[in-house]
Amino acid sequence: MKWQLAEAKNRLSEVVNRALVEGPQRITRRNDVVLVISEADYQSATGKRQRFCEYLSSANFEGLDLERDGTSLREVNL
């Protein structure tokens, strides 16, 4: 929904509730526009990812073969 700044200030609780239920709420002031969005929408939009060390601590490496390949290296002419 689109709100004028004065109306959004007077009905801030409604703006926040609608952002949580309906999605982003657009607030305009002259030529400026801002959005009120839920934190879940923000996390989704910014692509917040798990840190690599957190990923490794929760990863399951069972069945992963980490043995080095024993074949000889190929000849390279320089």
C-alpha contacts under 8 A as a table, 3 or more apart, distances in Angstrom:
res1	aa1	res2	aa2	distance
1	M	24	P	7.58
1	M	25	Q	5.24
1	M	26	R	6.09
2	K	25	Q	6.26
2	K	26	R	4.73
2	K	27	I	5.93
2	K	28	T	7.42
3	W	7	E	6.43
3	W	8	A	5.81
3	W	25	Q	7.46
3	W	26	R	6.02
3	W	27	I	4.70
3	W	28	T	6.25
4	Q	7	E	5.40
4	Q	8	A	6.11
4	Q	27	I	5.67
4	Q	28	T	5.11
4	Q	29	R	6.42
5	L	8	A	5.03
5	L	9	K	6.14
5	L	27	I	5.81
5	L	28	T	5.70
5	L	29	R	5.60
6	A	9	K	5.22
6	A	10	N	6.41
7	E	10	N	5.15
7	E	11	R	6.14
8	A	11	R	5.07
8	A	12	L	5.33
8	A	15	V	6.52
8	A	27	I	6.98
9	K	12	L	5.22
11	R	14	E	5.40
11	R	15	V	6.35
12	L	15	V	4.96
12	L	16	V	6.19
13	S	16	V	5.18
13	S	17	N	6.11
14	E	17	N	5.01
14	E	18	R	6.01
15	V	18	R	5.25
15	V	19	A	6.17
15	V	25	Q	6.72
15	V	36	V	7.69
16	V	19	A	5.03
16	V	20	L	6.34
16	V	36	V	7.13
16	V	37	I	7.92
17	N	20	L	5.17
17	N	21	V	6.22
18	R	21	V	5.02
18	R	22	E	5.17
18	R	23	G	6.62
18	R	24	P	7.87
18	R	25	Q	7.22
19	A	22	E	5.59
19	A	23	G	4.57
19	A	24	P	5.05
19	A	25	Q	5.64
19	A	36	V	6.30
19	A	37	I	5.33
19	A	38	S	5.97
20	L	23	G	6.02
20	L	24	P	7.98
20	L	37	I	7.09
20	L	38	S	5.38
23	G	37	I	6.49
23	G	38	S	7.37
23	G	41	D	7.91
24	P	35	L	6.15
24	P	36	V	5.60
24	P	37	I	4.63
24	P	38	S	7.40
25	Q	35	L	5.48
25	Q	36	V	5.11
25	Q	37	I	6.60
26	R	33	V	6.67
26	R	34	V	5.85
26	R	35	L	4.65
26	R	36	V	6.56
27	I	33	V	5.65
27	I	34	V	5.30
27	I	35	L	6.11
27	I	36	V	7.65
28	T	31	N	7.00
28	T	32	D	5.66
28	T	33	V	4.48
28	T	34	V	6.53
29	R	32	D	5.13
29	R	33	V	6.39
37	I	41	D	6.25
37	I	42	Y	6.63
38	S	41	D	5.25
38	S	42	Y	6.32
39	E	42	Y	4.88
39	E	43	Q	6.08
40	A	43	Q	5.17
40	A	44	S	6.17
41	D	44	S	5.07
41	D	45	A	6.07
42	Y	45	A	5.06
42	Y	46	T	6.07
43	Q	46	T	5.31
43	Q	47	G	6.06
43	Q	48	K	5.52
44	S	47	G	5.37
44	S	48	K	6.87
50	Q	54	E	6.40
50	Q	55	Y	6.39
51	R	54	E	5.20
51	R	55	Y	6.28
52	F	55	Y	4.97
52	F	56	L	6.24
53	C	56	L	5.08
53	C	57	S	6.20
54	E	57	S	5.20
54	E	58	S	6.41
55	Y	58	S	5.32
55	Y	59	A	5.93
56	L	59	A	5.05
61	F	64	L	5.46
